[in-house]
Amino acid sequence: MTDTAQPNQPATPTAPGPDAPMPAEMPAELLAQAQAAKGFMPEDEGAALHRLGLARLPHGPALEVGTYCGKSALYLGAAAQAVSAATGRDAVVFTVDHHRGSEENQAGWEHHDPSVVDPEIGLMDTLGVFRKNIARAGLEDHVIAIVGQSQTVAAHWRTPLSLLFIDGGHGEQPARDDFQGWAHWVEAGGCLAIHDVFEDPADGGRPPYEQIYLPALASGAFTEVEAVGSLRVLQRTSGAAGDPLA
């Protein structure tokens, strides 16, 4: 993948230069930590995210919307570590999450985990678990946490992104806000990765499909280049970072 927009170019990793080779696979220890971390990222989708990170991080930063306990951030952080070692330049992944859990993580919902509820205030708090996971993996120099509401952070964001991974709230409004707040910051040739995209309602919730995936394609700025499980990867093939999307 190059750093310029080329329609229908496959989202496969390329080394940043002949003098900077990097391993295509995650180190076994980091892979084991990612697989063991709390979260909802299947192994094949995590591996695809890692490959995408290797491809895009040489060209600029990545940002993840929706972090939970850091499972997907470990895959991206491992890629950032590899890119930094290979290029000598700092590769970073920003994560944006309020760490209070999405709607589907709250008490009474299918994906609620009482072990991450703060007993003093009675609210979910996944920040501590996330930070421990990143620290144990030795990725604190590469994974930078931003704690806050996605919509609030996006309103102040001005940095072009080589890779944007959206896996935030799965309700209609949160998904719509994530698309409207972040997608236009993907640079030309950069990638927008979307998790939990289900075309068939029988397979899962619809908001990531209806409020992020379809609008991205309808904007004319993105072209789909890869699909692994529920993960969809779109490349920006029109416009520049910061340009409004139709």
KANORLIN-V579740 format. One line per field, one symbol per residue. phi: phi as a letter, one per 30 degrees, with the letter a starting at -180 (. if undefined). burial: # if it has 24 or more other ideal C-beta (glycine too) atoms within 12 Angstrom, else .. A space follows every 50 residues. Layout:
phi->???
burial->???
This chain:
phi->.cccdbeidddcdbddldcbdbddcdeeddddddddddlbcedddddddd dddddcddcldcbccjchcjddddddddddddddddcicdcbbccbadic idedcdejcecdbddccdddcicdbcdddedddddddicddcccdcclde dddedcdbcecdbbccbcdcdddedddddddceddddeidbccbcicbdc eddldcedddcbdddddddicbbdbabbhcdccccdcaibejddcd
burial->#.#.#...#.#.##.#.....#...##..#..###.#####.#.###### ####################################....########## #####.....#....#.......####.###.##..#.##.#####..## #.##..#.############...#########################.. ....#.###########.#.######.############.#...#.
